[in-house]
Amino acid sequence: MSAKKASIAFHWRIQPVINVAPDGRSARVRTYLFHPNTSKQGSSTLFGAMYPDDHLILEDGIWRLWNLSLDEPYFEMPNWKGGWSAARDRPAVAQTQRAAPPPAPAPANPNAPPRPRRFVGAALVAEFRPDVPITELGKLQEHFRGGTGEPWEWPQIMPMWWGYKNPVSGRQPALFLPDCVPCEYSPNMSMVKHGYLLPTTDPVKSED
C-alpha cells in the first residue's frame, strides 16, 4: 500500500440468492455486504449490510440493474484492536441534517482547475435530490441511517427484509417485499410496468 493510498475499503457482495423469471429476461437478487476497511493512518474497522432485493433485466444480452437498494449497517466492529467486544449500546440520537460542506481548498498550483466539492449524507441529498428519498419509504427504512424513526446502531438488531418466501416451507417472512423496495412509493418503478415479469417469490419444485 503506497503513501498515496493510505486506506482501502473492500466492498464484497456475498451469499447471493438469485430468482430468475420464467422467460429468462428478469431476475431478483439478494446479497449480503461484507465490508472490511483498512487504514495506515486511522482505525480500521469492519461492517456488514444487506442488499435485500435488487432487480435486474436482460437487455441486448447484458444483465443490467433495474433497481438497487441497500440497508446498512447490520453490524459494525468499532476497530480491529477492540473487535466485536468493543461494540457498546449507544444512546438514541435523532436523525439530523448534515451541514453543507465547506468550499473546496484552493489548489497549490493557481493554474490547476478547482477541486470538486465533496457532498456526504444529508448534504448530498440536499444538493442532488434522489427520485425516491429513503425518508419517504416509511417502515421500509425504519431505524436505518438516514431513514425514518429512531436510528439504531449495532449491537442493536436491525429489521431485515426479504424478497422471497422460505424456499422449503413457503412461509412468508414478517418483513416481506412483494416488489422492489421503492415500488410501493412509486409503482411505476416496478419491472412489470415496463414489460418484464416479476420472478416468483414462492418455492419452485424441481423437475429432476
N, C-alpha and C positions, 0 to 999 in steps of 0.2 A: 504494500500500500504506500504510494508515494506521498510526499508532502502536499501535493495538490489535491489528493483525495484522502482527507482525514477521517472519513466515515463512509460506511456502506450500509444501505438498508435493503435487505433481501425480501422480496415480495413473492412468496411461494403460495400458489393455489393448489391445495392437496385434496385427496379423497373425493374425486368428482363422482357425482351421480347424474347420469345423462338419460333423459327420456326423449325419444325421437318420435315425431308424428308418423302415422301410418304411411303417408305419401313421401316421407323422407325429405321434406322441404323445410321443416322447422324442428326446434328442439328446446328443451328446458334443461338447465344445468345448475347444480348446486355444488358449491365447493367451500372448503374451509380455507381461511387465510392464516398462514404461519409466517410471522414477520419478525425475524431477529434483526437487531440494529447493532452495528459495531462502530466504535469511535476510538481514535487515538488521543483525543483531547478531553472528552467528557465521559459521562457514564453510559455504558452500553446497556441495552435492555432487550426485551422480547415481549411481543403481544400477539394475540390471536383474534380473528374476527370471522365473519361469515358473509358469503355471497349466497343468500337464501334461495334465489330463484331467477337466474339470468335467462333471458330468452334470445334465441339465435334463429336466423333464417339462412337458407341456402340460396345464394344469388350468383348466377353465372359461374357455378362450380366452386364458389368460395363461401365458407361459413362466416357470417357477419353478425356482430352483436346488434340485437334489436332493442334490448333493454338490459341495463346492468344496475344492480342495487347492492350496496354494501352496508352491513350492520356492524358497528365497532364501538369499543373493543369488548370482547367477551372475557378475556383475561389479560393481565399485564404484570410482568415482572419488573419491579422498580429499577433493578440493576443486577448485573451478573454477580457481584460480590454478595449481596444480600439474598439473591434468589427469591423463590416463592415466599419464604418465611418473612421477607421484608415487607410484603404487602400488608397493609393495615386498613381497617374500616375507616372511611373518610366521611366527615360531616357533609350533609346535603348542602349543595350550593345551587342557587337558582341559575338557569340558563342566562348568560349575559352576552351582550353585543360587544365584540372586539372593536376597538377604535381603528380608524383608518390608519394605514401605515404611514410613517414619515416619508418625506421626499427621499428619493434615492441619492446617495452621496455622489458628489461630483467626481468624475474620473480623474486619475492622476494626470493623464495626458489631456490637456484642454482641447485637443483636436479630435479626441476619441468621441464616438457617439454616446449620448447619455445612457446610463444604465437603466434597465426597466425597474419599475416598482414591483414589489412582491406583495401580493394580497393573500391573506390567510384567514380561514374561518369566516366569521360574520362579515368581515371587511370584504372578502372575496365575493360573498353572496350579494352584498350591497352594491358592489361595483359591476358585477356581471350576474344579474338575476337569472336563476335557472328557470326552465319551463315549469318544473314542479318542485317548489321548495319543500324540504323534508318536514318543515314545521306545519305544512298543510296535510300531512299524511296521518295525523291523529294517532290512534293506538298503534299503528304500524311502526312508528318511530318513538314510541313512549319509552323514556329512560335512556335513550341513546344520545350520544354527544350531538349537540346542535338540533336535537329533535324536540319532542314535547314532554311535558310533565317534569318531574324531578329527575335530574340526571344521576344515574348510578355508575359507580366505579368498582372494579374488582377490588376486594373479593365478594362484593355483592353479585348475585347471579342474575344475568340479563335474560329477558324473554327471548325465546328462539322460535322463529317462524319456519314453516315448511311448505314446499311447493308440490308435495306428493304425499299420498297416503302410505301407511305401513305396507311395505312390499310383501309381507307374509299374511297378516291378518286383515288388511284392508281398512284398518281403523283410521279415521280421520283425526289428525292432531288437533288439539285445542286451538293452537295458533296456526291456521291454515290459509294458504294463499291460493285461491281458485284461479287467479290470473296474475299478471305482472304486478309488482309492488305498487306502482302509481296508477294502476288501471281503474281502481275504484274512484280515485280523484279525477282522472282524465280517461274515460272509457275509450276514447279514440286512439289511445296508445296501444290497445290490445292488438295482437297479431291477427286475430280473427276479423278485425275491421278492415284488413288490408289483403285479404285473400289467402291467409295462411291458416293451417289447422293448429289448434292448441293441443299439444301432446297430452295423452291421458294421464291422470293422476292416480288411477287405480292400478292394482297389481295386474300384470299381464301373464296369462297362462302360457307356459312354454308348449310349443307344438312338437318338441322332441319326444 
